[in-house]
Amino acid sequence: MEQAFEFINNNWMLVSVWGAFLAAFLWDNNQRSGASISAAQATQMINKQDAAVLDIRDKKDFDGGHLANAINIPYAALTERMSELESAKERPIVLVCKSGQSVGMAGKTLKQKGFQVFRLSGGMMDWTNQNLPVVTK
C-alpha cells in the first residue's frame, strides 16, 4: 500500500490523466446506455409519461416479482424480440434487471434502435428494498 501512495505521489500527473480518461469512459458509457434513474423517478415516468417498463431478467426471476405492466424480454432474446417494443418507441422505456448492473448493454442496443431509454438504478433489488409494489402473477 505504501508503494501505491509513493507511485501516486511521484506520478501525480499520470494518475490524474488516467483518472480523467476513466471518468470520460464511464460518462460516455452511461450516455450510450441511457440515464440512470431512481425508483421515485421511474414511478413518476410511468405515471406521468406513460413510460414502458422492460424487465430483462429471465422468466423465473420475472415471475418471482416484477413491476406492474412490465414487459419481460430476457436480455439474451432482446435482439430477436425487438419488434415487440415497436409500440413503445414513442414513449420512454425504463429498463429493469436484478441489481441495475446488467441493463447497460440492453440500453445501448435499444438506444441504437432509436428508443428513449432509462436504467432503473439498483434494479429490482432496490425496488423491493424500498417496499415498492411488485406483481407476482
C-alpha positions, 0 to 999 in steps of 0.5 A: 500500500505504501508503494501505491501512495509513493507511485501516486505521489511521484506520478501525480500527473499520470494518475490524474490523466488516467483518472480523467480518461476513466471518468470520460469512459464511464460518462460516455458509457452511461450516455450510450446506455441511457440515464440512470434513474431512481425508483421515485423517478421511474414511478413518476415516468410511468405515471406521468409519461406513460413510460414502458417498463422492460424487465430483462431478467429471465422468466423465473426471476420475472415471475418471482416479482416484477413491476406492474405492466412490465414487459419481460424480454430476457436480455439474451432474446432482446435482439430477436424480440425487438419488434415487440417494443415497436409500440413503445418507441414513442414513449420512454422505456425504463429498463429493469434487471436484478441489481441495475448492473446488467441493463447497460448493454440492453440500453445501448442496443435499444438506444441504437434502435432509436428508443428513449431509454432509462436504467432503473438504478439498483434494479429490482433489488432496490425496488423491493428494498424500498417496499415498492409494489411488485406483481407476482402473477 
